Amino acid sequence: MSLADVRAALSAELSATPEYYDFKVLHTERDGSLWRVTLEPGYVFAEGQRPGAASAQALLDDSLDGASAWWGAPTKGGASVLAVVAEDDQLVLQNASSPPPPAGHLIRLYPTRFLNAVADAWYDTPWAEAALAGLPDLSSPQPLRGGMALTGEPFRWLRPAQRAALGLIHHSSGFLWGPPGTGKTTTLGVLLAEYLDRHPQARVLLLSTTNQAVDQATLAVDKALEKGRRGHLRADVQRLGTRFDAAAYEGREHLIPTQDRDLIARLARAEGQRPSARDALALKAWADRVAALRDELRASSLKVLQRCRLASMTTTRAAFTLKTLREMSPDGEPPFDLLVFDEASQVSLAHALVLMPLSRARLFAGDPQQLSPVLRSDSPPARRWLGRSAFAEMPRGSSPAVALLDEQSRMAPPIGELVSQLFYDGALRVAGDSAASPDWQAARQRKLGGIAADTHVHVHRLKTDGGWVAAERGPVRRESAEAIAELLAQALASGAWQPHELIVLTPFRAQRALIRQRLRARGLPESLRVSTVHRAQGSEAPVVLFDPADGAQPFLHGEEAQRLLNVALSRAQAKLVLFVSPADAASPLLAPLVQRLRLAGDTRAVTPLLALARQPGFPANTLGQRVSAGRHEGEVVRVSPDGQQFWLVNARTGAEQLIDAAFWRERAKRAG
């Protein structure tokens, strides 16, 4: 755990992260002042990787909006990426210095590399040493003396675990563990609102991983101040950065650092009028109008840092503006009293640590069972410092510095129980107020196509397995794409469902593109959401259709795949539909899920294993039986050839458990 280790991790990750990507051009055409460049689907080259490598195949999506483009032939030139039309393998370029290359030539894209800013901070030795010195505090937080306790007043509706979480501010490092649907953001808003009130001199820096998440957290604080009768503090909360959702701040323009309140409304109206990426001229005009409005905001945003009491921004912006943040306190003392990382499970340990010296205390809010930081390098230092979050260092066992929110109000009971057993050791349960609400229950009792209203988890069995298709740049499965399109068409035709209530999730961009194509072919609304799972964290919908596309893919194996599955399943409120082929059902990721669902519908009587162990045919007589073994219950699916061991599929988790036959024979003998 040395400074050299962290720097080695950053070096390995930067080396594994391509500085550029080369795409081969299939077609180029001018569109007014813009250019449309259609790319050859089968050719993507990432710097430092062989052409066609899996990690480079599936990266053409809207994350490349704003990337710099360059080409060297037939004439040198450059441009910026205005938009990516992933379904058409197309780039829309603006401000081109020369015509983009024709068919057969290469075009190079340089994405933004925020990790450079993190690395620069770690190479500032005095600052880096202070950052590394904060590591032990994560696993052994210290109690903070002084300061008034937070009571949650006047929010009497807070659940017990939510109210207990308010005590986290009394620790140098606190962890607010919020599984899906447990009200983590609401709890965080109440905590910060009361913290500002009870600590009138304190200053807070609130960070999150995406602009959308920053918006949600900032608005949660403002709503808590408003509802908690602390309106005089609302102007002290400021949302920095220009990439916010302007429409979300209607009526809350005071959160944006500008004197022109009408500017926010104009920006909201402009953003709500974004044209399709296929209308390049309209898109260009729209982008210029929005950029001009945002430039008006940018000039005043940093000035508010010195006067506001809670500033919010993305973790990326905090890394890029670290110098400015440090200079807020010229005497060398931390400029903030509390540093809050929202969605902290996606912030790497190295990124969090290098920002920690900005404050006297830290609070990490998120869910370590959901998506972890994105990592490309497979080096041990990179996995240690960049592939894990601060949650990996939090205190083990019971600790007052860790608060687990254990009541959820999102998922119908069968969906919640499935998520709880698979990912939270059964600790998650439906909140009492939700379970007692007829409206809450009724909203989760709705028919979907041929799926009954009281069926909340449905497995749609497929005949064909998915597989990698080079032309599609990833794994695809046409049968599930067609089945999804058919089910969505039925749902919308029934009039019982609206497009915004339905979301399709898949791990692979290639399958996402295929599903979108099938929806368009049926004339279904473009507002239907089809997303990769990584982009779905933080969202929810009454209906979630999950298509793994190809469960045999290595990408869907291991601990990170479990987190991805958790995110996919836990987005659903009323209906969860899983599209499963034979290969999917046998995959390490989905087999426990499929087995658990199968056993949940098994009404056979349960036989105590002790009774079977008394019989001469033990353990062969257990095969295929529903049995109980102590506190475990499930079905015996295999017996070893020598009869010494057998395997039980646990009905609670769906996982296989190894059982020792000799132990149960001896126990049966002692019991007489």
C-alpha positions in Angstrom: 0.0 0.0 0.0 2.5 2.5 -1.2 2.4 5.6 -3.4 4.3 3.6 -6.0 1.6 1.0 -6.0 -1.1 3.6 -6.8 1.0 5.1 -9.5 1.7 1.7 -11.0 -2.1 1.1 -11.0 -2.7 4.4 -12.9 0.1 3.7 -15.3 -1.3 0.2 -16.1 -4.9 1.5 -16.6 -3.7 4.4 -18.8 -1.7 1.9 -20.8 -4.7 -0.4 -21.2 -7.0 2.5 -22.0 -6.6 3.3 -25.7 -5.9 6.9 -26.3 -7.6 6.6 -29.7 -9.8 4.3 -31.7 -9.5 3.8 -35.5 -12.7 3.0 -37.5 -12.7 2.1 -41.2 -15.0 4.3 -43.3 -17.7 2.7 -45.4 -19.3 5.9 -46.7 -19.0 9.7 -46.3 -21.6 12.3 -47.3 -22.0 16.0 -46.7 -25.1 17.2 -44.8 -25.1 21.0 -44.9 -22.3 22.2 -42.7 -22.0 18.8 -41.2 -20.6 15.4 -42.3 -22.1 11.9 -42.0 -19.5 9.2 -41.8 -20.8 5.6 -41.9 -18.4 3.1 -40.5 -17.6 -0.5 -41.5 -19.2 -2.6 -38.7 -16.5 -5.3 -38.6 -13.5 -3.0 -38.2 -12.6 -1.2 -34.9 -9.1 -0.9 -33.7 -8.2 0.3 -30.3 -4.7 1.6 -29.7 -2.5 -1.1 -28.2 -5.0 -3.9 -29.0 -5.2 -6.2 -32.0 -7.9 -5.4 -34.6 -11.2 -7.0 -33.9 -10.5 -7.4 -30.1 -13.7 -7.9 -28.1 -13.0 -4.9 -25.9 -12.9 -2.6 -29.0 -15.8 -4.1 -30.9 -18.7 -2.7 -29.0 -17.7 0.9 -28.2 -19.5 2.9 -30.8 -22.2 4.7 -28.7 -23.2 8.1 -27.5 -20.3 8.1 -24.9 -18.2 9.3 -27.9 -20.3 12.4 -28.3 -17.8 15.3 -28.1 -14.8 13.2 -29.0 -12.2 14.7 -31.3 -11.9 13.1 -34.8 -8.8 13.1 -37.0 -7.8 11.7 -40.3 -4.5 11.6 -42.3 -5.6 10.6 -45.8 -6.4 11.5 -48.5 -5.9 14.9 -46.9 -5.3 15.7 -43.2 -8.2 17.0 -41.2 -10.1 17.1 -38.0 -13.5 17.6 -36.5 -15.6 17.1 -33.4 -18.2 14.4 -33.0 -21.6 16.1 -32.7 -23.5 12.8 -32.3 -23.2 9.1 -32.7 -26.0 7.1 -34.4 -25.0 3.7 -33.1 -27.8 1.7 -34.9 -26.5 3.0 -38.2 -22.8 2.8 -37.4 -22.6 6.5 -38.1 -20.8 9.6 -36.8 -22.1 13.1 -37.3 -19.2 15.5 -37.5 -19.1 19.2 -37.1 -16.5 21.9 -37.7 -14.5 19.7 -40.1 -11.3 21.3 -41.3 -11.3 19.3 -44.5 -13.6 16.6 -46.0 -13.6 13.4 -44.0 -12.0 10.3 -45.7 -13.9 8.3 -48.2 -14.6 4.5 -48.2 -11.7 2.3 -47.2 -9.7 4.9 -45.2 -9.5 5.3 -41.5 -10.9 7.9 -39.1 -9.5 8.2 -35.6 -11.5 9.2 -32.5 -9.9 10.6 -29.3 -12.3 10.2 -26.4 -11.9 12.3 -23.2 -9.5 10.7 -20.7 -10.5 11.9 -17.3 -8.1 9.5 -15.7 -5.2 11.8 -16.7 -6.5 14.4 -14.2 -6.6 11.7 -11.4 -3.0 10.6 -12.3 -1.8 14.2 -12.3 -3.0 14.6 -8.7 -1.3 11.3 -7.6 2.0 12.6 -9.0 1.8 15.7 -6.8 3.7 14.0 -4.0 2.7 16.1 -1.0 -1.0 15.9 -2.0 -0.8 12.2 -2.9 0.8 11.4 0.5 -2.1 13.1 2.3 -4.5 11.2 0.1 -2.9 7.8 0.9 -2.8 8.7 4.6 -6.6 8.7 4.5 -6.8 5.0 3.5 -6.8 3.5 7.1 -9.7 5.7 8.1 -12.0 3.9 5.7 -11.7 0.6 7.5 -11.4 2.2 10.9 -13.4 5.4 11.0 -12.9 7.7 14.0 -15.7 9.2 16.0 -16.0 13.0 15.6 -16.4 15.1 18.7 -18.8 18.0 18.9 -21.6 19.0 16.6 -25.3 18.5 17.1 -26.9 15.1 16.5 -29.3 14.8 13.6 -32.8 13.7 14.6 -34.6 13.6 11.2 -37.0 16.3 12.3 -39.6 17.0 11.0 -39.5 13.9 8.8 -41.5 11.5 10.9 -42.0 9.1 8.0 -38.3 8.1 8.0 -37.9 4.3 8.4 -35.8 3.1 11.3 -32.8 2.3 9.2 -33.1 5.7 7.4 -33.2 7.5 10.7 -30.2 5.5 12.0 -28.2 6.5 8.9 -28.3 10.2 10.1 -25.8 9.2 12.7 -23.1 8.6 10.0 -22.1 12.3 10.2 -20.5 11.5 13.6 -17.7 9.5 11.9 -14.7 10.6 10.0 -15.8 8.1 7.2 -19.4 6.9 7.0 -21.0 4.4 4.6 -24.7 4.7 3.6 -25.4 1.4 1.9 -28.6 1.8 -0.1 -29.8 -1.3 -2.0 -32.3 -0.7 -4.8 -35.5 1.0 -3.9 -34.6 1.8 -0.3 -34.7 5.5 -0.6 -31.0 6.2 -0.5 -31.1 9.5 -2.3 -34.0 10.7 -0.2 -32.2 9.7 3.0 -29.1 11.5 1.8 -31.2 14.7 1.0 -32.6 14.7 4.5 -29.2 14.1 6.1 -27.6 16.9 4.2 -30.5 19.3 4.8 -30.4 18.8 8.5 -26.6 18.9 8.6 -26.6 22.3 7.0 -29.1 23.5 9.5 -27.5 22.0 12.6 -23.9 23.0 11.6 -24.3 26.6 10.4 -20.7 27.1 9.6 -20.1 23.8 7.8 -19.5 23.5 4.0 -20.2 20.4 1.9 -19.0 19.2 -1.4 -21.5 16.7 -3.0 -20.2 14.6 -5.8 -21.7 11.8 -8.0 -20.6 9.8 -11.0 -23.0 11.2 -13.7 -24.7 14.5 -14.3 -28.1 12.9 -13.9 -27.1 11.5 -10.5 -25.7 14.9 -9.4 -29.1 16.4 -10.4 -31.0 13.9 -8.4 -28.9 14.3 -5.3 -28.9 18.1 -5.5 -32.7 18.2 -5.9 -33.1 15.8 -3.0 -31.3 18.2 -0.7 -33.4 21.2 -1.9 -36.7 19.3 -1.5 -35.6 18.2 2.0 -34.8 21.9 2.9 -38.2 23.0 1.5 -40.3 20.3 3.2 -38.3 20.5 6.4 -39.1 24.2 6.8 -35.5 25.3 6.2 -36.2 27.5 3.2 -33.7 30.1 4.2 -30.9 27.7 3.4 -32.0 26.8 -0.1 -30.0 29.5 -1.8 -26.8 28.2 -0.2 -27.0 25.0 -2.3 -25.5 25.4 -5.8 -25.2 22.9 -8.7 -22.0 23.5 -10.6 -21.3 22.5 -14.1 -23.2 23.1 -17.3 -24.3 19.6 -18.2 -27.4 19.5 -16.0 -30.9 18.6 -16.9 -32.4 22.1 -17.1 -36.0 20.9 -17.1 -35.5 19.3 -13.7 -34.8 22.7 -12.2 -38.1 24.3 -13.1 -39.2 26.1 -10.0 -35.8 25.5 -8.5 -33.7 27.9 -10.6 -32.0 29.2 -7.4 -29.8 26.0 -7.4 -28.1 27.1 -10.6 -25.4 29.8 -10.3 -26.8 32.6 -12.5 -28.5 35.8 -11.9 -30.6 35.3 -15.1 -33.4 33.0 -13.8 -35.1 33.0 -17.2 -31.9 31.5 -18.6 -32.7 28.1 -17.0 -36.1 28.0 -18.5 -34.8 28.9 -21.9 -32.2 26.2 -21.6 -34.8 23.7 -20.5 -37.0 24.5 -23.5 -34.1 24.2 -25.8 -32.9 20.9 -24.5 -36.4 19.5 -24.7 -36.4 20.2 -28.4 -33.4 18.1 -29.3 -34.0 16.7 -32.9 -33.2 13.3 -34.1 -29.5 12.6 -34.9 -30.7 11.7 -38.4 -31.6 15.3 -39.0 -28.1 16.6 -39.0 -28.8 20.3 -39.9 -31.4 20.6 -37.2 -29.2 18.9 -34.7 -26.3 21.3 -35.4 -28.5 24.3 -35.0 -29.9 22.8 -31.7 -26.4 22.1 -30.4 -25.2 25.6 -31.1 -28.2 27.1 -29.4 -27.7 24.9 -26.3 -23.9 25.5 -26.2 -24.5 29.3 -26.3 -26.9 29.1 -23.3 -24.5 26.9 -21.4 -21.6 29.3 -22.0 -23.6 32.0 -20.3 -23.8 29.8 -17.2 -20.1 28.7 -17.2 -18.8 32.2 -16.5 -20.5 32.5 -13.1 -20.4 28.9 -11.8 -16.9 28.8 -10.2 -17.5 32.2 -8.4 -20.1 30.6 -6.2 -17.7 28.1 -4.6 -16.5 30.7 -2.2 -19.9 31.7 -1.0 -22.2 28.7 -1.2 -22.4 26.1 1.6 -23.1 23.0 -0.5 -21.6 22.7 -3.9 -22.5 19.8 -6.2 -20.7 18.5 -9.3 -19.5 15.3 -10.9 -16.5 13.3 -9.6 -15.0 13.9 -13.0 -15.3 17.6 -12.7 -13.9 17.5 -9.2 -10.8 15.8 -10.6 -10.4 18.3 -13.4 -10.9 21.3 -11.1 -9.0 19.9 -8.1 -6.5 22.8 -8.2 -9.4 25.3 -7.9 -11.0 23.4 -5.1 -7.7 23.2 -3.2 -7.1 26.9 -3.5 -10.4 27.7 -1.7 -8.5 27.3 1.5 -5.2 29.2 1.3 -4.1 28.3 4.8 -3.8 24.6 3.9 -6.8 23.5 5.9 -9.5 21.3 4.1 -11.9 23.7 2.4 -14.9 21.5 3.2 -16.2 20.0 6.4 -18.0 17.1 4.6 -17.3 15.4 1.3 -20.1 13.2 0.0 -19.7 10.6 -2.7 -23.0 9.6 -4.1 -23.1 6.4 -6.3 -19.8 5.7 -4.6 -19.6 2.1 -5.6 -18.7 3.3 -9.1 -15.9 5.7 -7.9 -12.5 4.0 -7.9 -10.6 3.9 -4.6 -7.8 5.9 -6.2 -10.2 8.6 -7.4 -12.0 8.8 -4.0 -8.7 8.9 -2.0 -7.2 11.7 -4.1 -10.2 13.9 -3.3 -10.5 13.0 0.4 -8.0 15.6 1.6 -10.5 18.3 0.5 -12.6 17.6 3.7 -12.5 16.8 7.3 -15.0 14.0 7.0 -16.4 11.8 4.2 -19.7 10.0 3.5 -19.9 7.3 0.9 -23.5 6.6 -0.4 -24.2 3.7 -2.8 -24.5 0.0 -3.1 -21.4 -2.2 -3.3 -23.6 -5.0 -4.7 -24.2 -3.0 -7.9 -21.9 -1.8 -10.6 -18.2 -1.2 -9.7 -15.8 1.2 -11.3 -15.0 0.5 -15.0 -11.6 -1.1 -15.4 -9.7 -2.2 -18.5 -6.3 -3.3 -17.0 -6.0 -6.8 -15.5 -2.9 -5.9 -13.5 -3.1 -6.6 -9.7 -2.4 -2.9 -8.8 -5.1 -1.7 -11.1 -7.6 -4.1 -9.7 -6.6 -3.1 -6.2 -6.8 0.7 -6.6 -9.0 1.3 -9.7 -11.3 -1.8 -9.9 -12.7 -1.4 -6.4 -14.4 1.4 -4.6 -14.2 2.8 -1.0 -16.9 0.3 -0.1 -14.3 -2.5 -0.4 -12.5 -0.9 2.6 -15.5 -0.2 4.8 -15.6 -1.8 8.3 -16.6 -5.4 8.4 -19.3 -6.7 10.7 -21.5 -4.5 12.7 -20.2 -0.9 12.8 -21.9 2.4 13.7 -20.1 3.9 10.6 -22.1 1.7 8.3 -25.8 2.0 7.8 -27.7 -0.6 5.6 -31.1 0.5 4.4 -33.1 -2.7 4.5 -36.7 -1.7 3.4 -37.5 -1.2 -0.3 -40.6 0.2 -1.8 -39.9 -0.3 -5.5 -40.2 -4.0 -6.3 -43.3 -6.2 -6.0 -42.7 -8.8 -3.2 -41.7 -11.7 -5.5 -39.2 -9.5 -7.4 -37.9 -8.0 -4.1 -37.5 -11.4 -2.6 -35.6 -12.7 -5.6 -33.2 -9.8 -5.4 -32.9 -10.0 -1.7 -32.0 -13.7 -1.6 -29.7 -13.6 -4.6 -27.7 -10.5 -3.6 -28.3 -9.4 0.0 -28.5 -12.6 2.0 -32.2 -12.1 2.5 -31.8 -8.8 4.4 -33.9 -6.7 2.0 -37.7 -6.7 2.5 -40.7 -4.7 1.4 -41.3 -1.6 3.4 -44.3 -1.9 5.8 -46.0 1.3 4.6 -45.8 0.1 1.0 -47.1 -3.4 1.8 -50.0 -1.9 3.6 -50.9 0.5 0.7 -53.7 -0.7 -1.6 -52.5 1.8 -4.3 -48.9 0.4 -4.1 -50.2 -3.1 -4.5 -52.6 -2.3 -7.3 -49.9 -0.6 -9.3 -48.0 -3.9 -9.3 -51.0 -6.1 -10.3 -51.3 -5.5 -14.0 -51.5 -8.0 -16.9 -48.8 -7.8 -19.6 -49.6 -9.7 -22.8 -50.2 -13.3 -21.8 -48.6 -12.8 -18.4 -51.1 -12.7 -15.6 -51.5 -9.7 -13.3 -50.4 -11.6 -10.3 -47.3 -13.1 -12.0 -44.4 -10.8 -11.2 -41.4 -12.8 -12.5 -41.8 -14.6 -15.8 -39.2 -16.7 -17.7 -39.7 -16.7 -21.5 -38.1 -19.8 -22.8 -36.2 -19.6 -26.0 -35.1 -22.4 -28.4 -32.0 -20.8 -29.8 -28.8 -19.6 -28.1 -27.2 -16.3 -28.9 -23.7 -15.9 -30.3 -21.0 -13.6 -31.5 -21.6 -12.1 -34.9 -18.7 -10.1 -36.4 -21.0 -8.0 -38.7 -23.0 -6.9 -35.6 -19.8 -6.2 -33.5 -21.0 -8.4 -30.6 -23.3 -11.1 -29.3 -26.8 -11.1 -30.7 -29.9 -13.3 -30.6 -32.6 -12.7 -33.2 -35.3 -14.9 -31.5 -35.3 -12.9 -28.3 -35.2 -9.6 -30.2 -38.4 -10.7 -32.1 -40.0 -12.0 -28.9 -39.4 -8.7 -27.1 -40.8 -6.7 -30.1 -43.9 -8.9 -30.1 -44.5 -8.5 -26.3 -44.0 -4.8 -26.4 -46.4 -4.5 -29.4 -49.0 -6.4 -27.5 -48.6 -4.3 -24.4 -49.0 -1.0 -26.2 -51.8 -2.3 -28.4 -53.8 -3.3 -25.2 -53.8 0.3 -24.1 -52.9 -0.8 -20.5 -49.3 0.3 -20.9 -47.5 3.5 -22.0 -44.0 3.5 -23.6 -42.4 5.1 -20.6 -43.5 2.2 -18.4 -41.5 -0.3 -20.3 -37.7 -0.8 -20.5 -35.6 -3.4 -22.2 -32.2 -4.2 -20.8 -29.4 -6.2 -22.3 -25.6 -6.4 -21.4 -24.5 -6.0 -25.0 -24.7 -3.0 -27.4 -25.0 -5.2 -30.4 -28.2 -6.8 -29.0 -29.5 -3.4 -28.0 -29.0 -2.2 -31.6 -30.8 -5.3 -33.0 -33.7 -4.9 -30.6 -34.1 -1.2 -31.6 -34.1 -2.3 -35.2 -36.9 -4.8 -34.6 -39.0 -2.2 -32.7 -38.6 0.3 -35.6 -39.5 -2.4 -38.1 -42.8 -2.8 -36.3 -43.4 0.9 -36.1 -43.3 1.0 -32.3 -42.6 4.4 -30.7 -38.9 5.5 -30.6 -39.6 6.6 -27.0 -39.5 2.9 -25.9 -36.3 2.5 -23.8 -33.7 -0.1 -24.9 -30.6 0.2 -22.8 -27.5 -1.6 -21.8 -27.5 -2.6 -18.2 -24.5 -0.3 -17.4 -26.6 2.7 -18.4 -29.6 1.6 -16.4 -28.3 2.0 -12.9 -30.4 4.7 -11.1 -33.4 4.1 -13.3 -36.6 2.0 -12.7 -39.8 1.1 -14.6 -43.0 -0.9 -14.0 -41.8 -3.5 -16.5 -38.3 -4.7 -17.2 -37.5 -7.1 -20.0 -34.0 -8.6 -19.6 -32.3 -10.2 -22.5 -28.8 -11.7 -21.7 -28.4 -12.3 -25.5 -25.6 -14.9 -24.9 -25.2 -16.2 -21.4 -22.1 -18.1 -22.4 -20.0 -15.0 -23.0 -17.0 -14.6 -20.6 -18.3 -11.1 -19.9 -21.2 -12.6 -18.1 -19.1 -14.6 -15.7 -17.6 -13.6 -12.3 -18.4 -11.1 -9.6 -18.9 -8.1 -11.8 -21.5 -10.1 -13.8 -23.4 -10.7 -10.6 -23.6 -6.9 -9.9 -24.8 -6.4 -13.5 -27.5 -8.9 -13.0 -28.5 -7.2 -9.7 -28.9 -3.9 -11.5 -31.0 -5.5 -14.3 -33.4 -7.3 -12.0 -33.8 -4.6 -9.5 -35.0 -1.9 -12.0 -38.5 -3.6 -12.1 -41.4 -2.5 -10.1 -44.3 -4.8 -11.2 -43.1 -7.2 -13.9 -39.7 -8.8 -14.6 -39.5 -10.8 -17.8 -36.4 -12.9 -18.5 -35.6 -14.3 -21.9 -33.6 -17.5 -21.4 -32.2 -20.1 -23.8 -30.7 -23.5 -22.8 -27.2 -22.0 -22.8 -28.4 -19.1 -20.7 -30.0 -21.4 -18.1 -26.8 -23.4 -17.8 -24.5 -20.3 -17.4 -22.8 -19.5 -14.1 -24.7 -16.2 -14.0 -28.2 -17.3 -14.7 -28.3 -20.9 -13.5 -28.9 -20.0 -9.8 -31.7 -17.6 -10.9 -33.4 -20.1 -13.1 -33.1 -22.8 -10.5 -34.5 -20.6 -7.8 -37.5 -19.7 -9.9 -38.1 -23.3 -10.7 -38.0 -24.4 -7.1 -40.2 -21.5 -6.1 -43.0 -23.1 -8.1 -42.3 -26.6 -6.8 -45.2 -27.7 -4.5 -43.8 -31.2 -3.6 -43.5 -32.1 0.1 -40.2 -31.6 1.7 -38.5 -34.7 3.2 -36.0 -34.3 6.1 -32.6 -35.4 5.0 -32.2 -37.2 8.4 -35.0 -39.5 7.5 -33.5 -40.4 4.2 -30.1 -41.0 5.8 -31.6 -43.8 7.9 -32.5 -45.8 4.7 -30.1 -48.3 3.2 -30.1 -46.6 -0.3 -28.7 -43.4 1.1 -27.6 -41.1 -0.6 -28.8 -42.4 -4.0 -32.4 -42.3 -2.6 -32.1 -38.5 -2.3 -31.6 -37.9 -6.0 -34.4 -35.6 -7.4 -36.0 -35.3 -4.0 -37.1 -32.0 -2.3 -35.3 -32.2 1.0 -34.4 -30.2 4.1 -31.0 -30.3 5.7 -30.9 -28.2 8.9 -31.8 -24.7 7.9 -31.2 -25.4 4.2 -33.9 -26.6 1.8 -33.8 -27.6 -1.9 -33.5 -30.4 -4.4 -30.8 -33.0 -4.7 -29.5 -32.9 -8.3 -26.3 -35.0 -8.3 -24.7 -37.8 -6.3 -21.0 -38.6 -6.7 -20.1 -42.1 -8.2 -18.6 -43.2 -4.9 -21.7 -42.1 -2.9 -19.6 -40.0 -0.5 -21.1 -36.6 -1.6 -24.2 -35.1 -3.2 -25.3 -31.7 -4.4 -28.3 -29.8 -3.2 -29.7 -26.8 -5.2 -30.7 -24.4 -2.5 -34.3 -23.2 -2.9 -33.5 -19.8 -1.4 -30.4 -18.9 -3.5 -30.6 -21.3 -6.4 -26.9 -22.1 -5.9 -25.5 -25.7 -5.6 -24.3 -26.8 -2.1 -22.0 -29.8 -1.5 -23.3 -32.2 1.2 -21.2 -34.8 2.9 -23.0 -38.2 3.0 -20.9 -39.6 5.9 -21.8 -36.7 8.2 -25.5 -37.3 7.7 -25.1 -41.1 8.1 -23.4 -40.6 11.4 -26.0 -38.0 12.5 -28.8 -40.5 11.6 -27.1 -43.2 13.6 -26.8 -41.0 16.7 -30.4 -40.0 16.4 -31.3 -43.6 16.5 
